[in-house]
Amino acid sequence: MKESVYKTYEELPLFLNAKMVAQVLGIAPSSAYELMHESNFPVLKVGSRMVVPNTCATILALRNSGSSS
């Protein structure tokens, strides 16, 4: 897997596509696509494109990692 150019959550772009969501959450891209199509997942639709605000992805990643900060 290609190493991310982002070293901290603060460096992430404002909106993440499915590939970036997969990298942040440590899941497969296909799982990110499925997750983004869930009705309760925080996704924004811009035309036919789906993006996730970086703050939502960061919160999810921190919850999944068990970090409390």
N, C-alpha and C positions, 0 to 999 in steps of 0.2 A: 504494500500500500504506500502511496506517495505521502511524504511527511507534510503536514500542514504548515503554511507560512505564518499562521497565527499562533503566537505563543501564550497569549492570555485571552480571556473572554472579552476584555475591553478593546482588543484589536479587531474583533469580528466586525464585518459590515453590518449596517443597520438591519438589513433583511437577508435571510438565508434561504437558498433554494434547497431542494431535497438532498442534493449531494453534500452540501455543507451541513445540513441537519444531521445526516448520517455520520459525518466526521465528528461533529460535536458530541453526539450521543453515543458514539462508538458502536453503531449498528450498521447493517448492510443498507445500501441505497434503496433496495426494493422494500425493506422494512420502513424506511423513512417515507417513501411514497404511500405505503399503506397507512402509516400513522397520520400523515397529513390529510388523508381522506376521511379520518374519523370525525364524527360530528362535533365532538367536544375538544378537539385539538385546536390551539390558537393559530389559525392560518388566515392570511389575507389573500383574497383573489384579486389580481390585477389583470383584467382581461381573462385570458385562459391560463395565465401563470399563477402559481401558488407560491407564496413566500411566508416565512415565519419571522416575526420580529426577533432580533437577537436577544432581547431581554427574556423572552419566553424560552428560547433555546437554552440560555444560560441557566435559568431556574431549573429546567428539566434536567440538565446535565448535573447540576449540583445535587439535586434530589437523588439521582441515580448513583452518584458517586458516594453518597453517605456523608458528604461534607456539611457542616453546620454553619459555615460562614458564607 
